[in-house]
């Protein structure tokens, strides 16, 4: 069965660090299914897909710093999840959430 995310991926925030290699599901060579989306714990939301598109446009326009990216997102009239204009603080917070 093909998935758009990895159903076996555990949330790392709640898992204790493992000191022994091969104790996880994916870490055993030759024993795990090669999943296309190995690091996704769920399918991206519509907001996440639209943010990715908006970021792509920002980068294509030459944005490199967080401030330039925020300016580009606001110029595109792309709002935060809560419908507000972007600030550097909101952008960095969103990236921390998405990157966990």
C-alpha positions as a printed NumPy array, in Angstrom:
array([[ 0.   ,  0.   ,  0.   ],
       [ 1.322,  3.433, -0.936],
       [ 1.172,  6.143,  1.713],
       [ 1.605,  9.907,  1.486],
       [ 3.269,  9.779,  4.906],
       [ 5.108,  7.332,  7.135],
       [ 2.562,  5.61 ,  9.402],
       [ 5.388,  4.081, 11.456],
       [ 7.093,  7.377, 12.268],
       [ 7.096,  8.114, 15.968],
       [ 7.002, 11.643, 17.309],
       [10.578, 12.229, 18.431],
       [ 9.679, 14.67 , 21.202],
       [ 8.229, 11.892, 23.357],
       [10.78 ,  9.194, 22.646],
       [13.881,  8.632, 24.79 ],
       [17.209,  8.627, 22.948],
       [18.374,  5.163, 21.931],
       [21.998,  4.259, 22.584],
       [21.92 ,  1.03 , 20.541],
       [21.674,  1.015, 16.761],
       [18.978, -1.09 , 15.148],
       [16.423, -0.872, 17.947],
       [13.922,  1.12 , 15.879],
       [11.663,  0.033, 13.045],
       [13.319,  1.94 , 10.206],
       [16.902,  1.525, 11.409],
       [17.23 , -2.213, 10.708],
       [18.834, -2.463,  7.233],
       [16.87 , -4.6  ,  4.816],
       [13.984, -5.079,  7.258],
       [12.002, -1.89 ,  6.644],
       [ 9.77 , -0.938,  3.758],
       [11.328,  1.878,  1.713],
       [ 8.688,  4.566,  2.136],
       [ 8.63 ,  7.528, -0.209],
       [ 7.789,  9.958,  2.601],
       [ 9.909,  8.544,  5.424],
       [10.009, 11.695,  7.554],
       [ 6.33 , 12.676,  7.282],
       [ 4.092, 11.734, 10.175],
       [ 0.982, 12.948,  8.314],
       [-0.099, 14.366,  4.975],
       [ 0.649, 18.123,  4.707],
       [-2.349, 20.347,  5.326],
       [-3.701, 22.743,  2.72 ],
       [-2.056, 25.601,  4.648],
       [ 1.328, 23.824,  4.592],
       [ 1.096, 23.187,  0.845],
       [ 0.106, 26.796,  0.181],
       [ 2.92 , 28.025,  2.451],
       [ 5.38 , 25.9  ,  0.483],
       [ 4.142, 27.474, -2.764],
       [ 4.406, 30.977, -1.283],
       [ 7.921, 30.269,  0.015],
       [ 8.949, 28.981, -3.382],
       [ 7.806, 32.27 , -4.928],
       [ 9.661, 34.229, -2.236],
       [12.902, 32.358, -2.908],
       [12.479, 32.717, -6.668],
       [12.137, 36.479, -6.13 ],
       [15.486, 36.483, -4.305],
       [14.451, 36.415, -0.64 ],
       [17.233, 35.067,  1.577],
       [16.738, 36.399,  5.1  ],
       [13.757, 35.861,  7.361],
       [12.846, 39.528,  6.989],
       [12.934, 39.284,  3.181],
       [10.83 , 36.116,  3.268],
       [ 8.28 , 37.753,  5.578],
       [ 8.104, 40.781,  3.285],
       [ 7.544, 38.497,  0.295],
       [ 4.8  , 36.504,  2.061],
       [ 3.043, 39.733,  3.038],
       [ 3.435, 41.117, -0.509],
       [ 1.69 , 37.965, -1.77 ],
       [-1.04 , 38.611,  0.811],
       [-0.388, 35.128,  2.221],
       [-1.574, 35.103,  5.858],
       [-0.58 , 33.055,  8.895],
       [-2.748, 30.149, 10.077],
       [-4.671, 32.621, 12.225],
       [-5.18 , 35.076,  9.359],
       [-2.622, 37.688, 10.399],
       [ 0.173, 39.341,  8.461],
       [ 3.562, 37.702,  8.939],
       [ 6.27 , 38.975, 11.274],
       [ 9.749, 37.522, 11.618],
       [ 8.767, 36.11 , 15.018],
       [ 5.637, 34.414, 13.614],
       [ 7.588, 33.055, 10.645],
       [10.368, 31.615, 12.814],
       [ 7.781, 30.093, 15.149],
       [ 5.947, 28.454, 12.231],
       [ 9.211, 27.086, 10.832],
       [10.074, 25.63 , 14.249],
       [ 6.665, 23.92 , 14.391],
       [ 6.922, 22.536, 10.875],
       [10.533, 21.489, 11.251],
       [10.201, 19.991, 14.702]])
